[in-house]
Amino acid sequence: MSKQANPPRLAENEAKAVARMLRVSPAEAQSSRQLIRGKKVERALADLEFSSKRIALDVRKTLESAIANAENNHGLDVDDLIVAQAFVGKALVMKRFHARARGRASRIEKPFSNLTIIVREVEAQANA
């Protein structure tokens, strides 16, 4: 007797994309995450295009991947998509040492993070 398959964790009108091992600390990635959360995808892409943050390029690629997943895998309409959720998690931290004076060393931590973006299709607002 085998174990039952995991049920899908996303709704029918949602799609997600995950970027793993981004070379940025989770705290630095939070600013770009907050920039796009809750917006329509066209507006979010435009905001990321003109952002001066280094991580904005990776966030934009992940958002474009989520949009492509929604269109190709789930058959959702791209014009009705919003960024429903965007969250950043910790990945590994590389530890390095930097030589200091008098034979000492100081620790340098190079953190990585994971980025998850979930887009949702909302019904178009009818202007009456």
C-alpha positions in Angstrom: 0.0 0.0 0.0 1.5 3.2 -1.1 1.2 6.7 0.3 -1.3 9.1 -1.3 0.1 11.8 -3.5 0.3 15.3 -2.1 -2.7 17.4 -3.0 -1.9 20.6 -4.9 -1.2 23.4 -2.5 -2.2 26.2 -4.9 -5.7 27.2 -5.9 -6.9 26.7 -9.5 -6.4 30.4 -10.3 -2.8 30.6 -8.9 0.7 29.9 -10.2 4.1 30.1 -8.6 7.7 30.4 -9.3 10.7 29.8 -7.0 14.2 31.2 -7.4 16.7 29.4 -5.2 20.2 30.3 -4.0 20.1 34.0 -4.8 23.3 35.6 -3.7 21.7 38.2 -1.5 20.8 38.3 2.1 17.1 37.8 2.9 16.9 41.3 4.5 18.1 43.0 1.4 15.7 41.0 -0.8 12.7 42.1 1.4 12.7 45.6 -0.1 12.1 44.3 -3.7 9.5 41.9 -2.4 7.6 44.6 -0.7 7.8 46.7 -3.9 5.7 44.2 -5.9 3.4 42.5 -3.5 -0.3 43.1 -4.2 0.2 44.9 -7.5 -0.9 44.0 -11.0 1.9 42.2 -12.8 2.3 44.9 -15.5 2.9 47.5 -12.8 5.2 45.2 -10.8 7.3 44.5 -13.8 7.6 48.2 -14.6 8.6 49.0 -11.0 11.3 46.3 -11.0 12.6 47.5 -14.4 13.4 51.0 -13.0 14.5 49.9 -9.5 18.1 50.6 -8.6 18.5 47.5 -6.4 20.8 44.8 -7.6 18.3 42.1 -6.6 15.5 43.6 -8.7 16.8 41.8 -11.8 16.5 38.4 -10.2 13.0 39.3 -8.7 11.9 40.4 -12.2 13.1 37.1 -13.8 11.2 35.1 -11.1 8.1 37.2 -11.7 8.3 36.6 -15.4 8.6 32.9 -14.8 5.5 32.9 -12.6 3.6 34.8 -15.3 4.8 32.2 -17.9 3.8 29.3 -15.6 0.3 30.9 -15.1 -0.2 31.3 -18.9 1.3 28.0 -20.1 0.7 25.5 -17.3 -2.5 26.8 -15.8 -4.2 28.6 -18.7 -4.7 31.9 -16.8 -5.2 35.3 -18.5 -2.0 37.4 -18.1 -4.0 40.7 -18.1 -5.9 39.7 -14.9 -2.9 38.6 -12.8 -1.8 40.2 -9.6 1.1 39.3 -7.3 -0.7 37.6 -4.5 2.2 36.6 -2.4 5.9 37.1 -2.5 8.2 35.9 0.3 11.9 35.4 0.9 13.4 32.6 2.9 16.9 31.8 4.1 19.2 29.5 2.3 22.7 28.5 3.2 25.4 30.9 4.5 28.9 30.5 3.3 31.4 31.3 6.0 34.8 32.8 5.0 37.6 34.3 7.0 39.4 37.5 6.5 43.0 38.0 7.8 43.3 40.8 10.3 46.2 42.4 12.2 48.4 40.5 14.7 47.6 37.0 13.3 43.9 37.3 14.0 41.0 36.5 11.7 37.5 37.9 11.3 34.5 36.0 10.0 32.7 37.0 6.8 29.3 35.5 6.1 27.9 35.4 2.6 24.2 34.6 2.9 21.9 33.2 0.2 18.2 33.4 0.0 15.2 31.7 -1.7 12.5 33.8 -3.4 8.9 32.6 -4.0 6.3 34.5 -6.0 2.7 33.5 -6.3 0.5 35.2 -8.9 -3.3 35.0 -8.8 -5.9 35.6 -11.5 -8.6 38.0 -10.3 -11.9 38.8 -12.1 -11.8 41.9 -14.2 -13.6 44.8 -12.5 -16.7 45.7 -14.6 -17.2 49.5 -14.8 -20.9 50.2 -14.6 
